[in-house]
Every structure is written in structure tokens, then in C-alpha cells.
Amino acid sequence: MSEEEGEAKIGVFICHCGTNIGGILDVPRITEYAKTLPNVIYAADNLYTCSEAGLREIRDKIKEFKLSRVVVASCTPHKCRNTTTISIIFNIFHLYQFYTRYQFN
């Protein structure tokens, strides 16, 4: 990133996907590791990223921490309970980036 843009502010959201992921991987441990990575200023795990609560958390944390990058570790959209979740996440992030970059908010 250029000096004008500053350092990347990365948020990491790791989904348990019930037991699909959480039953195999140690999601809390992975989340703690993510917190140690460069430029990661927020990392959290949740039961279902595709749920309304999961999407709300992503939206709220992007705004709260002024995240410039988001990593969502979750299951395939084909298994997701809400097939539009991935596009919603991208729309939340891109709209927020657009508004903050051009200061329309």
C-alpha cells in the first residue's frame, strides 16, 4: 500500500459451519493464530458466517475497525444455508470501502 493509504487493516472471520469445519479443525486456535499475523487487527470465529448474526458481525466490524481487507474462512457457497451470503459479504465490504475512500458517508 502507498503511504497515503496507510497500512492494511485486516479482519479475519472464521466460520465453524456447525460441525462441518468446527468438528474437524480447532477453529478457536486458528482464530488466535490469525490474531498474530501482520496487519490483522480483528479476528473472530462464529458458528455460522452465513447467518444474519454472522453477516451483521462482519458489517459492524468493518465499520468499527475501519477494515481495508477482509478474510472470510468458511464453507463452500454450495453448502451455505443462504446461497447469496458470499455476494452479500462482498457487497457489504465494497460499499463500505467505496464510501470511506470517497468520503460520502
Contacts in CASP RR format, 6 or more apart in sequence:
PFRMAT RR
TARGET T0000
AUTHOR 0000-0000-0000
METHOD contacts of the structure
MODEL  1
MSEEEGEAKIGVFICHCGTNIGGILDVPRITEYAKTLPNVIYAADNLYTC
SEAGLREIRDKIKEFKLSRVVVASCTPHKCRNTTTISIIFNIFHLYQFYT
RYQFN
1 7 0 8 1.000
1 8 0 8 1.000
1 68 0 8 1.000
5 68 0 8 1.000
7 39 0 8 1.000
8 39 0 8 1.000
8 68 0 8 1.000
8 69 0 8 1.000
9 39 0 8 1.000
9 41 0 8 1.000
9 65 0 8 1.000
9 66 0 8 1.000
9 67 0 8 1.000
9 68 0 8 1.000
9 69 0 8 1.000
10 37 0 8 1.000
10 39 0 8 1.000
10 40 0 8 1.000
10 41 0 8 1.000
10 42 0 8 1.000
10 67 0 8 1.000
10 68 0 8 1.000
10 69 0 8 1.000
10 70 0 8 1.000
10 71 0 8 1.000
11 40 0 8 1.000
11 41 0 8 1.000
11 42 0 8 1.000
11 43 0 8 1.000
11 61 0 8 1.000
11 65 0 8 1.000
11 67 0 8 1.000
11 69 0 8 1.000
11 70 0 8 1.000
11 71 0 8 1.000
12 31 0 8 1.000
12 34 0 8 1.000
12 35 0 8 1.000
12 37 0 8 1.000
12 40 0 8 1.000
12 42 0 8 1.000
12 43 0 8 1.000
12 44 0 8 1.000
12 70 0 8 1.000
12 71 0 8 1.000
12 73 0 8 1.000
13 43 0 8 1.000
13 44 0 8 1.000
13 45 0 8 1.000
13 46 0 8 1.000
13 49 0 8 1.000
13 54 0 8 1.000
13 57 0 8 1.000
13 58 0 8 1.000
13 61 0 8 1.000
13 70 0 8 1.000
13 71 0 8 1.000
13 72 0 8 1.000
13 73 0 8 1.000
13 74 0 8 1.000
14 27 0 8 1.000
14 30 0 8 1.000
14 31 0 8 1.000
14 34 0 8 1.000
14 43 0 8 1.000
14 44 0 8 1.000
14 45 0 8 1.000
14 46 0 8 1.000
14 73 0 8 1.000
14 74 0 8 1.000
15 21 0 8 1.000
15 27 0 8 1.000
15 45 0 8 1.000
15 46 0 8 1.000
15 47 0 8 1.000
15 48 0 8 1.000
15 49 0 8 1.000
15 50 0 8 1.000
15 72 0 8 1.000
15 73 0 8 1.000
15 74 0 8 1.000
15 75 0 8 1.000
16 22 0 8 1.000
16 23 0 8 1.000
16 27 0 8 1.000
16 45 0 8 1.000
16 46 0 8 1.000
16 47 0 8 1.000
16 48 0 8 1.000
17 48 0 8 1.000
17 49 0 8 1.000
17 74 0 8 1.000
17 75 0 8 1.000
17 79 0 8 1.000
18 47 0 8 1.000
18 48 0 8 1.000
20 75 0 8 1.000
20 79 0 8 1.000
21 27 0 8 1.000
21 74 0 8 1.000
21 75 0 8 1.000
27 45 0 8 1.000
28 45 0 8 1.000
30 45 0 8 1.000
30 73 0 8 1.000
31 43 0 8 1.000
31 44 0 8 1.000
31 45 0 8 1.000
32 43 0 8 1.000
34 40 0 8 1.000
34 43 0 8 1.000
34 71 0 8 1.000
35 43 0 8 1.000
39 69 0 8 1.000
41 65 0 8 1.000
41 67 0 8 1.000
42 61 0 8 1.000
42 65 0 8 1.000
42 67 0 8 1.000
44 57 0 8 1.000
44 61 0 8 1.000
46 53 0 8 1.000
46 54 0 8 1.000
46 57 0 8 1.000
48 54 0 8 1.000
48 81 0 8 1.000
49 55 0 8 1.000
49 58 0 8 1.000
49 72 0 8 1.000
49 74 0 8 1.000
49 85 0 8 1.000
49 89 0 8 1.000
50 74 0 8 1.000
50 80 0 8 1.000
50 81 0 8 1.000
50 82 0 8 1.000
50 85 0 8 1.000
51 81 0 8 1.000
51 82 0 8 1.000
55 85 0 8 1.000
55 88 0 8 1.000
55 89 0 8 1.000
55 92 0 8 1.000
58 70 0 8 1.000
58 72 0 8 1.000
58 89 0 8 1.000
58 92 0 8 1.000
58 93 0 8 1.000
59 92 0 8 1.000
59 96 0 8 1.000
61 67 0 8 1.000
62 70 0 8 1.000
62 92 0 8 1.000
62 93 0 8 1.000
62 96 0 8 1.000
63 96 0 8 1.000
66 100 0 8 1.000
67 93 0 8 1.000
68 97 0 8 1.000
70 89 0 8 1.000
70 93 0 8 1.000
72 89 0 8 1.000
74 80 0 8 1.000
77 83 0 8 1.000
77 85 0 8 1.000
77 86 0 8 1.000
80 86 0 8 1.000
82 88 0 8 1.000
98 104 0 8 1.000
99 105 0 8 1.000
END
